[in-house]
Amino acid sequence: MFYLAIIVIGVSLVVLFAMGETGTLAGLGGDQIASLVFLGLVGALVASGLIAGRQRLTTLARQLLVWVGIVIALVAGYEYRFELQNVASRVSAGLIPGAPMTATDAEGGQIVTISRNRRHFSTSARVNGAELRFIVDTGASTVVLTHEDAAEVGFATETLDYAVPVATANGMTRAAPVRIERMEVGGIVRTDVAALVAEQGQLFENLLGMNFLDTLAGFEVRGDRLILRD
């Protein structure tokens, strides 16, 4: 019974962490699922006490202490779920740098979490089917692709019209307007996205700019995590 309870706690915590702050499972929110697990463990505690009623008092007391510890562990794990999620995000970011973590909220919207990489929030995104790296840049008015990555995703960079003046950290340069057919950041998908392609040698990081971020329901920074809500 003890090992079964440990398994229940472990599975419950994994489910709660995966659901995130506003996710649901079978129509139940995180608080409801935690309450059901808690009541189930209390019921198991009572049943265990009844079964052990004929055992020695010391054995029964030891079993009761174990069950109380299990219940406390579950409650503590749930109450500190966001802190534990932050640790999990840090670990996943270390194993897969920039990998966006996607969850679903109660209304079916996508919530994508991006972990800070050094000084920036950087992530991977799929552009016309190709996976590229982006820095999330709220100072950029639009999505900007490097010359090399634009060619990789299918744009004929040698025929583009580099007529749009843009300011960069290295000064003024020019870029060419393009339309991205499909762009995916985790579970967030946008089509027909306006973007710019920088001249060759003028930009070395793709930028995820405000014209993409403005299509979201909202975004916020929480510690070392950037949360995008679709």
Sine and cosine of phi, psi and omega as CSV:
sin_phi,cos_phi,sin_psi,cos_psi,sin_omega,cos_omega
0.00,0.00,-0.60,0.80,0.00,-1.00
-0.88,0.47,-0.74,0.67,-0.03,-1.00
-0.92,0.39,-0.55,0.84,0.07,-1.00
-0.90,0.45,-0.66,0.75,0.03,-1.00
-0.90,0.43,-0.64,0.77,0.03,-1.00
-0.88,0.47,-0.67,0.74,0.03,-1.00
-0.89,0.45,-0.68,0.74,0.01,-1.00
-0.87,0.49,-0.70,0.71,0.02,-1.00
-0.88,0.47,-0.73,0.69,-0.02,-1.00
-0.87,0.49,-0.74,0.68,0.00,-1.00
-0.89,0.45,-0.66,0.75,-0.01,-1.00
-0.88,0.47,-0.70,0.71,0.00,-1.00
-0.91,0.41,-0.65,0.76,0.04,-1.00
-0.87,0.49,-0.69,0.72,0.01,-1.00
-0.89,0.46,-0.71,0.71,-0.01,-1.00
-0.90,0.44,-0.65,0.76,0.01,-1.00
-0.91,0.40,-0.66,0.75,-0.02,-1.00
-0.92,0.40,-0.54,0.84,0.00,-1.00
-0.93,0.36,-0.48,0.88,-0.05,-1.00
0.97,0.22,-0.27,-0.96,-0.13,-0.99
-0.95,0.31,-0.59,0.81,-0.12,-0.99
-0.83,-0.56,0.21,0.98,-0.02,-1.00
-0.96,0.28,0.24,-0.97,0.02,-1.00
-0.73,-0.68,0.34,-0.94,0.09,-1.00
-0.64,-0.76,0.88,-0.47,-0.04,-1.00
0.82,0.58,0.59,0.81,0.03,-1.00
0.99,0.15,0.03,1.00,-0.03,-1.00
-0.96,-0.28,0.68,-0.74,0.07,-1.00
-0.99,0.15,0.10,-0.99,-0.04,-1.00
-0.87,0.49,-0.66,0.75,0.00,-1.00
-0.89,0.46,-0.64,0.77,-0.02,-1.00
-0.93,0.38,-0.67,0.75,0.02,-1.00
-0.90,0.43,-0.69,0.73,0.03,-1.00
-0.88,0.48,-0.63,0.77,0.02,-1.00
-0.90,0.43,-0.67,0.75,0.01,-1.00
-0.89,0.45,-0.69,0.73,0.02,-1.00
-0.90,0.44,-0.67,0.74,0.00,-1.00
-0.87,0.49,-0.74,0.68,0.00,-1.00
-0.90,0.43,-0.60,0.80,0.03,-1.00
-0.89,0.45,-0.66,0.75,0.01,-1.00
-0.93,0.36,-0.61,0.79,0.07,-1.00
-0.89,0.46,-0.68,0.74,0.04,-1.00
-0.88,0.47,-0.66,0.75,0.04,-1.00
-0.90,0.43,-0.59,0.81,0.05,-1.00
-0.88,0.47,-0.71,0.71,0.01,-1.00
-0.90,0.45,-0.70,0.72,-0.01,-1.00
-0.89,0.45,-0.64,0.77,0.02,-1.00
-0.89,0.46,-0.63,0.78,0.02,-1.00
-0.90,0.44,-0.65,0.76,0.01,-1.00
-0.92,0.40,-0.67,0.74,-0.01,-1.00
-0.91,0.42,-0.59,0.80,-0.05,-1.00
-1.00,0.03,0.21,0.98,-0.09,-1.00
-0.86,0.51,-0.49,0.87,-0.05,-1.00
-1.00,-0.05,-0.03,1.00,0.00,-1.00
-0.99,0.16,0.14,-0.99,0.02,-1.00
-0.91,0.42,0.46,-0.89,-0.06,-1.00
-0.88,0.48,-0.64,0.77,-0.02,-1.00
-0.90,0.43,-0.63,0.78,0.02,-1.00
-0.91,0.42,-0.69,0.73,0.01,-1.00
-0.90,0.44,-0.68,0.73,0.00,-1.00
-0.89,0.46,-0.65,0.76,0.01,-1.00
-0.90,0.44,-0.67,0.74,0.01,-1.00
-0.91,0.42,-0.64,0.77,0.02,-1.00
-0.90,0.45,-0.66,0.75,0.03,-1.00
-0.89,0.46,-0.64,0.77,0.03,-1.00
-0.88,0.48,-0.71,0.70,-0.01,-1.00
-0.92,0.40,-0.63,0.77,0.06,-1.00
-0.88,0.47,-0.67,0.75,0.05,-1.00
-0.88,0.47,-0.62,0.78,0.02,-1.00
-0.90,0.44,-0.72,0.69,-0.01,-1.00
-0.89,0.46,-0.68,0.73,0.01,-1.00
-0.89,0.45,-0.65,0.76,0.01,-1.00
-0.89,0.46,-0.66,0.75,0.01,-1.00
-0.91,0.42,-0.72,0.69,-0.01,-1.00
-0.89,0.45,-0.71,0.71,-0.01,-1.00
-0.90,0.44,-0.66,0.76,0.02,-1.00
-0.88,0.47,-0.64,0.77,0.00,-1.00
-0.95,0.31,-0.66,0.75,-0.02,-1.00
-0.90,0.44,-0.53,0.85,0.00,-1.00
-0.97,-0.24,0.45,0.90,-0.08,-1.00
-0.89,0.46,-0.59,0.81,-0.04,-1.00
-0.94,0.34,-0.63,0.78,0.07,-1.00
-0.90,0.44,-0.65,0.76,0.02,-1.00
-0.93,0.38,-0.58,0.81,0.07,-1.00
-0.89,0.45,-0.61,0.79,0.03,-1.00
-0.90,0.44,-0.66,0.75,0.06,-1.00
-0.89,0.46,-0.70,0.72,0.01,-1.00
-0.88,0.47,-0.62,0.78,0.03,-1.00
-0.90,0.43,-0.66,0.75,0.03,-1.00
-0.88,0.47,-0.69,0.73,-0.01,-1.00
-0.90,0.44,-0.73,0.69,-0.01,-1.00
-0.90,0.43,-0.59,0.80,0.03,-1.00
-0.91,0.41,-0.55,0.84,0.04,-1.00
-0.95,0.32,-0.62,0.79,0.00,-1.00
-0.97,0.25,-0.66,0.75,-0.01,-1.00
-0.76,-0.64,0.99,0.13,-0.08,-1.00
-0.83,0.55,0.78,-0.63,0.07,-1.00
0.99,0.16,0.04,1.00,-0.02,-1.00
-0.94,0.34,0.86,-0.51,0.02,-1.00
-0.96,0.29,0.71,-0.71,0.02,-1.00
-0.98,-0.18,0.84,-0.54,-0.11,-0.99
-0.94,-0.33,0.70,-0.72,0.11,-0.99
-0.72,-0.70,0.19,-0.98,-0.01,-1.00
-0.87,-0.49,0.73,-0.68,0.00,-1.00
-1.00,0.05,-0.04,-1.00,-0.10,-1.00
-0.89,0.45,-0.46,0.89,-0.01,-1.00
-1.00,-0.04,0.07,1.00,0.00,-1.00
1.00,0.02,0.06,1.00,0.04,-1.00
-0.97,0.23,0.38,-0.93,-0.02,-1.00
-1.00,-0.04,0.69,-0.72,0.09,-1.00
-0.87,-0.49,0.89,-0.46,-0.03,-1.00
-0.93,-0.38,0.79,-0.61,0.00,-1.00
-0.94,-0.34,0.77,-0.64,0.00,-1.00
-0.87,-0.50,0.77,-0.64,0.00,-1.00
-1.00,0.02,0.55,-0.83,0.00,-1.00
-0.92,0.39,0.70,-0.72,0.05,-1.00
-0.90,-0.44,0.97,-0.25,-0.10,-0.99
0.86,0.51,-0.91,-0.41,-0.05,-1.00
-1.00,-0.05,-0.25,0.97,-0.17,-0.99
-0.87,-0.49,0.31,-0.95,0.25,-0.97
-1.00,-0.07,0.93,-0.36,0.02,-1.00
-0.84,-0.55,0.49,-0.87,-0.07,-1.00
-0.47,-0.88,0.20,-0.98,0.12,-0.99
-0.99,-0.13,0.56,-0.83,0.03,-1.00
-0.57,-0.82,0.47,-0.88,0.04,-1.00
-0.99,-0.17,0.81,-0.58,0.00,-1.00
-0.87,-0.49,0.91,-0.41,-0.06,-1.00
0.78,0.63,0.61,0.80,0.06,-1.00
1.00,-0.03,-0.22,0.98,0.00,-1.00
-0.98,-0.18,0.65,-0.76,-0.03,-1.00
-1.00,0.03,0.82,-0.57,-0.01,-1.00
-0.80,-0.60,0.29,-0.96,0.07,-1.00
-0.98,-0.18,0.64,-0.77,-0.01,-1.00
-0.74,-0.67,0.55,-0.83,0.26,-0.97
-0.99,-0.13,0.78,-0.63,0.06,-1.00
-0.96,0.27,0.90,-0.44,-0.12,-0.99
-0.79,-0.61,0.98,-0.20,0.01,-1.00
-0.96,0.29,-0.16,0.99,0.07,-1.00
-1.00,0.07,-0.17,0.98,0.03,-1.00
-1.00,-0.07,0.78,-0.63,-0.06,-1.00
-0.97,0.26,-0.33,0.94,-0.05,-1.00
-0.57,-0.82,0.20,-0.98,0.12,-0.99
-0.93,0.36,0.72,-0.70,0.00,-1.00
-0.79,-0.61,0.75,-0.66,0.03,-1.00
-0.95,-0.30,0.58,-0.82,0.14,-0.99
-0.94,0.35,0.35,-0.93,-0.02,-1.00
-0.86,0.52,-0.68,0.73,-0.05,-1.00
-0.93,0.37,-0.70,0.72,-0.03,-1.00
-0.94,0.34,-0.54,0.84,0.07,-1.00
-0.88,0.48,-0.66,0.75,0.04,-1.00
-0.91,0.41,-0.60,0.80,-0.02,-1.00
-0.90,0.44,-0.58,0.82,-0.04,-1.00
-1.00,0.01,0.09,1.00,0.16,-0.99
0.93,-0.37,0.01,1.00,0.02,-1.00
-0.99,0.15,0.67,-0.75,0.04,-1.00
-0.99,0.16,0.99,0.10,-0.16,-0.99
-0.90,0.45,-0.43,0.90,-0.03,-1.00
-0.97,0.26,-0.27,0.96,-0.02,-1.00
-0.94,-0.33,0.01,1.00,-0.02,-1.00
-0.95,0.31,0.40,-0.92,0.00,-1.00
-0.99,-0.15,0.98,-0.20,-0.05,-1.00
-1.00,0.08,0.98,0.20,-0.11,-0.99
-0.88,-0.47,-0.07,1.00,-0.05,-1.00
-1.00,-0.07,0.89,-0.45,0.04,-1.00
-0.95,0.30,0.72,-0.69,0.02,-1.00
-0.69,-0.72,0.52,-0.86,0.04,-1.00
-0.99,-0.16,0.75,-0.66,0.05,-1.00
-0.83,-0.56,0.06,-1.00,0.03,-1.00
-0.90,0.43,-0.37,0.93,0.00,-1.00
-0.99,-0.12,0.13,0.99,0.00,-1.00
0.92,-0.40,-0.24,-0.97,-0.03,-1.00
-0.99,0.15,0.61,-0.79,0.09,-1.00
-0.54,-0.84,-0.14,-0.99,0.00,-1.00
-0.78,-0.62,0.46,-0.89,-0.03,-1.00
-0.66,-0.75,0.29,-0.96,-0.03,-1.00
-0.94,-0.35,0.73,-0.68,0.04,-1.00
-0.97,0.23,0.65,-0.76,0.06,-1.00
-0.62,-0.79,0.15,-0.99,0.10,-0.99
-0.85,-0.53,0.81,-0.58,0.06,-1.00
-1.00,0.05,0.83,-0.56,-0.04,-1.00
-0.90,0.43,-0.69,0.72,-0.05,-1.00
-0.51,-0.86,0.74,-0.67,0.01,-1.00
-0.72,-0.70,0.76,-0.65,-0.05,-1.00
-0.80,-0.60,0.80,-0.59,0.16,-0.99
-0.88,-0.48,0.98,-0.22,-0.15,-0.99
0.87,0.50,-0.79,-0.62,0.01,-1.00
-1.00,0.02,0.04,1.00,0.00,-1.00
-1.00,-0.02,0.84,-0.54,-0.08,-1.00
-0.85,-0.52,0.72,-0.69,0.09,-1.00
-0.75,-0.66,0.56,-0.83,0.05,-1.00
-0.87,-0.49,0.38,-0.92,0.02,-1.00
0.78,0.62,0.86,0.52,-0.03,-1.00
-1.00,-0.06,0.80,-0.60,0.08,-1.00
-0.94,0.34,0.66,-0.75,-0.01,-1.00
-0.49,-0.87,0.18,-0.98,0.08,-1.00
-0.85,-0.53,0.52,-0.85,0.10,-0.99
-0.92,-0.40,0.85,-0.53,-0.03,-1.00
-0.96,0.27,0.45,-0.89,0.10,-0.99
-0.89,0.45,0.41,-0.91,-0.04,-1.00
-0.87,0.50,0.75,-0.67,0.04,-1.00
0.99,0.16,0.06,1.00,-0.06,-1.00
-0.98,-0.20,-0.26,0.97,-0.01,-1.00
-0.55,-0.83,0.68,-0.73,-0.08,-1.00
-0.86,-0.50,0.00,1.00,0.07,-1.00
-0.69,-0.72,0.73,-0.68,0.13,-0.99
-0.93,0.37,0.57,-0.82,-0.04,-1.00
-0.89,-0.45,0.77,-0.64,0.12,-0.99
-1.00,-0.08,0.98,-0.18,-0.17,-0.99
-1.00,-0.08,-0.11,-0.99,-0.15,-0.99
-0.93,0.36,-0.43,0.90,0.00,-1.00
-0.92,0.38,-0.37,0.93,0.16,-0.99
-0.99,0.10,-0.73,0.69,-0.05,-1.00
-0.90,0.44,-0.54,0.84,-0.02,-1.00
-0.94,0.35,-0.26,0.97,0.04,-1.00
-0.99,0.15,-0.13,0.99,-0.05,-1.00
-1.00,0.10,0.31,-0.95,0.12,-0.99
-0.93,0.36,-0.43,0.90,0.03,-1.00
0.20,-0.98,0.25,-0.97,0.11,-0.99
-0.51,-0.86,0.50,-0.87,-0.05,-1.00
-0.49,-0.87,0.43,-0.90,0.07,-1.00
-0.98,-0.21,0.81,-0.59,0.03,-1.00
-0.80,-0.60,0.99,-0.12,-0.07,-1.00
0.92,0.38,-0.82,-0.57,0.03,-1.00
-0.99,-0.10,0.36,0.93,0.00,-1.00
-0.85,-0.53,0.67,-0.74,0.14,-0.99
-0.97,-0.25,0.84,-0.55,-0.07,-1.00
-0.94,-0.34,0.87,-0.49,0.04,-1.00
-0.97,-0.24,0.80,-0.60,-0.02,-1.00
-0.91,-0.42,0.86,-0.52,-0.04,-1.00
-1.00,0.02,0.00,0.00,0.00,0.00
